[in-house]
Amino acid sequence: MRLEVGDVDRELTRLWEQDAHKQGSARVGLLTLVALVSEPRLLERVQKVVADVVKVHPLRTIVAVWKDGATPALTADVELHRVSAGGAVCGDAITLEAVGAAREWLPGNADRLALADLPVCVWWVGDLPDYDDLFDRMVVNADVVIVNSQEMDLRDLEKLSVIAARSHGRYALADLAWIRLHSIQDLVARFFDDEAGRAHLASVQRIEIEFSPREGEKDAASTRSGLLFGWIAHVLKLPIVAPQWRRGEGWAEVQLGGVTARFEPKLRPGVRPGGIVRLSIQCQDARFDIAREDDPQVFRWSREVPGVPTPSQLLRIKSLDETTLLCRCLERPKQDALLEASMHVGSRIVRPIAPRLSGRPPE
């Protein structure tokens, strides 16, 4: 039902009372999830995800979308989330549509519609615009802020690093792409569980990362591969002051002290854009590899360490959907120092080769 924003609370109260008479549902809401949809084409996807999240975490959702238009207008649609069609109610569903300059009204109205005295989670969906303050205005009263660097450009790693630095004492920053990297990080850590593996950390010479590119990809690396390498460089304490880049047809290499890192796009069906296809760490006398098999959810883990025969292993790692990733962010809303450090290091490394802004700021 399309409403004026001022009528939202009244309509939600009416819907809850109506349901209480039919099913006796008790009104619930543990927090407010505000999803900012940067492109209208993403709206349907976001609405499906938040509807699934509410089945796990009862909450109020505010999905905000905007479009161009000469006459500013801000309207709302409201309904109740249900665990199934005709089933029990599990939260409020509010959709805000801003036209033209009414986009500037979203922060104040989202704050007013949030559940009082309960946590607020802001989820920015899509790419971050270069010259825009909506994100900064929306996170002022947030407790958790969620992004997905996988949907952004390589240069946005630096922007996210700045956001992470500013978040201290204000909100916890989470990145869906970072959560997707956890399985790769766990496999890398297994290489060095024993003394035989750790003995070769000091002699790392070359790191190769293959990633599945986005359509029309022009960046030297995906943001996820840049974030992964930022984590590796942080853990190995590689020098990042003056990274030396070289680039050829279908590859890019960066020199950090005595370590060379190579990034190559390898399109693989079944692998999300930006996803890691292969990771290889080559040392003076040892080699460590993680690579996807023909089945993109099966990884081959292998290492060659002198004097320590280690059989290769095949592991099936299920690709997490957006609903699961979002739920994990809501279940563990705290600062992630390792994410922040990896963003900082990764952004410093890719800065020389990340595309610069192509336009001038608006007047």
N, C-alpha and C positions, 0 to 999 in steps of 0.2 A: 504494500500500500504506500503510495507516494504522499509524503507529508512535509509540512514545514518543520524545520529542525526543532522549533519550540514545542511541537506537539509530540515528540518522540516518547518522552517519559510517560505521558498520559496514555498513549496508545499501548505501550508495553505493559503498563499496569492493567489495562483492560484485557489484554491477551492472557496474562497470567491468571487473572480472576476467572476468566472464561474457562481456562484449562483446569483450574482448581475445582470448579463446579463439576466438570466432566470426569476428571481422573484423580483429583485430589493431590496434584503435584505441588511440592513445596518450592518456593522460589530460591534459586541457588545462583552463586557467582563468586568464584574465588579470586578472580583478577579480571582486568580488562586487557584484551589483545587488540591493538590498533594496527591494522594492515594498511600501509600506504602503497597503492598500486600505481606505479610510475607510468604505465601505459595501459590504456583501456583494453587492449587485446589480452592482457593478463588477468582480467577481472574474474572470468569464469573459473580459471585454475585456482585462484586464491580463495574464492568462495567455497570451492569443494574442499580445499585443504583445511580451512578454518572449521568447516562443518564436521570434518573428521576429528580434528583436534579437540573440539568441545565434547565429543563422546568420551574422551579420556580425562580431560580437565574441564569441569563445568565452569564456564566463564562468560563474560559479555564480549562479543566481537564487534568492532567498528571497522568496517572496510571502506576506505576512502579512495575515490577515483576522481580524476578531473579531465576535462576536455576543453578545447577552444570554443569561444563564443563571444559575441559582442556584448550581450547583456549579462551581467554577473547574476548568478543564482546558485543557491545551495539548498538542495532538497534531500530527503531521507526516505528510505524504505525500511520497514521494521517487520520482523517475524520472530518466531521462537525456534531455537535449535531443538531437534529431537534425536534420541538415540536410534530411532528407526521411524519409518513412515507410520504415523499414528501412534507412536510410542511415547514414552515419558519425555518430558521437557528437560533439557540440560543446559539452557542458557539463552541469552538475548542475542539477536542478530540485527545489527544496524548497518545499513549501507548508505554512505554519504556520496552524493554526486555534486561536484563543484563545476560550474561553467565559467570560463573566462577568469576575470579578476577575483571571483569568489574563492579561488584556490587559496588566497591569502587568509580566508576566514577559517580554514580547517583547524589550525592549532587550537584556537580558543574554543571552538565548538567541540572538538574531540576531548579537550580537558573537561568541559562541562558535562559531557555525556558519560565520562568514565565513572565506574563505580566508586563511591566515596570511601576513603580510608582503606583502600585495597591496592595491591601492586598494579602497576601499568607496564605492559610490554609493548614496545613499538617495533613493528616488523616492516622494514623498507624492502619492497619487492621490485626487482629490476635494477637497472643501472643508475648510478648517482649522477645527476646533471652537474655540469662544470660550474655554472654560475647560478646558484640557487641557494636560498637560505631556509627552505621549507624543512629539510632534515634537521638543521640546528634548532629551529623553533619547535619542532615536534618532540624532541628528546629532552626538553627542559625539565619536565616532570616525570620522566620515565624511570623505571627501576631496572628494566632489561631492554636492551636494544639489539635487534637481530638483523643481520644483513646476509647477503649471499655473494661473496666476492667472485664466484664463478660466473655470475651474470654481468660482471663489470669488465672494464678495460684494464690493461696492465698498469697504466698510469694511476688507476684508482687505488692501488696498494698503498701508495704514499698518502693519499687522502684518508684511507682507512686507518693508517698508522697514526695520523694526527688526531683522528676521532678517538682512537683508543687512548692516546695520551691525555686527551681532554676529559675522558670519561671517569677518571679517578675520583672517588668520593661522591660520584653522581649516579652512575648506573653501570651495570655489567654489560659488556659488549660480547656478543656471540656471532659466529660466522658459520653458516651451514656448510660451506665448502671446507672449512677447517674440520668439522665433525666428520665429513666424508674421508678426510685424510687419516683419521685415527687408525684405520685398519692397516694402511701402508706404514704408518709410523711404528705400529706394533711389530710388523714383520721386519722392519729395519732394526729395531731394538733387539730382536731375537738373534741377529747376526753376532751381536757383541755381548751375549749373555755370559759367555765364559771367558777366561783369561786368554785363551788362544785367539779368540776373535778380537778382544779389546787390544791385544798387543799390536794390531795392525792399524789402529785408528790414527796414530801419529804419522803413518806413511801413506795416507790417501793422496793419490795423484790425479785421478780423473773421476768425474761423476757425469753420468749420462742419463737424461730424462727425456722420454718420449711421451707425448701427450696427444690426445685426440682433439683436433682443432675445431673451432666454431666455423660455420659457413662464412667464407670470405675472410678468414683469419689473417691479419697482417702483423699482429704483435709477434715479437721474438719468442714469447712463451705465453702460455695461458696463466691467468692469475693463480690458479690452483698449483701449477708446477712452480711458479715463482714463490708461492707461499711455502711449498714443500722444501724448495731449496733454501729459502730463508731459515727454515727450521734446522736443516742440516748444517748450514753455515754457522748458525748460532751455537749449535751443540759442539761443533768442531772448533769454534772460536776462530774462524777464518778472517783474514783482514778484509775489510769492506770499504776502506777509505777511498781507494782509487781503482775501481774495477775496470779491467781492460776488455772491451768487447770486440769481437770480430763476427761478421755475418756473411753467409753465403746463400746460395739457392737451397732453400729448405732446411737450413740449420742456423744456429747462432751459438757462439761460444764466449764465455767470460773467464778471465784469468784472475784468480784471487790468490796472491802469493804463489805458492807452488802447486796449487790445485786448479785444474781446468774443468769447467762445467759446460756441458753441451746440451742444448735443447733442440729437439726435432719434433715437428708435427707428424703424427702417424694416424691417419683417419682409420678408425676401427668401428664397424657396425656394432651396435649394442653398448657402446661406451659414450656416456654423456659428454657433450662438448667441454673441453678443459680437463677431462679425466686422465689419470695417469695410465699409460699403456706399459711402460717399462722403466725400471730404475736400475742402474748399474753403478756400483762403487768399486773402483779399481785401485788397489794399493800396490806397493812395491813388490810384494810376494804373495798377495792374496786378491781374491775377487769375490764380490757379493752381488747377487742378481735377484730381482723380482720382476716377473713378466707375466702378462696375461696370456692364457692359452687360447685356442680357437673359441672355446666357450668364454665369453668376456668376464664371467663371474668366477672363473677358476684361475688362480695364480700359481705359478711355479716359483718356489723359493729355493735358492741354491747358493752354496758358498764353496769356495776352494781355498782352504787354509792348509799350508804345508804341515804334514805330520798328523793332521786331524781329519781323517776321512768323514765326510758328512753327506749322507744321502739327500738327494733333492726331495722336496715335498710338494704335493699338490694340495692347495687349500681352496675351498669354495667360500667366497666372501660375498654375501648377498648385498646388492646395491640398495641402500636405504632410500625410501621415498621421502618426499618433502614433509609429509605429516609426521613421520617418525623423527626426522631431524628437528622439526619444530618442537615436538613434545620433549625431546632431550634437552633442548635449550630451556624450556620452562621448568624442567625438573631439577636443573642445576644452575640456577641463576646467580653466578658469582664471577668475579674478575678472573680472567685466565691469563696469568703472567706469561706463559709460554706462547700463547697466541699473539699477545702484544709484542713480545720480543721477536717472534718470527716475522710478523708484519713489518716491524721496524727494519730488521736486517734485510728482508726480501726487498722492501721498497728502496733501500739504499743501493742495493746491487743492481736493480733493473732501471733505476732512474735515468742513467745515460742513454738507454735504448728505448725507453717507453715513449710512445707518441706524445708530442706536445699538444697543447690546446690549439685547435684549428680556427677558432673564432675569437672575436673580441667580446668583452663583457658588455651587457646591455647598458644603454645610457641610464 
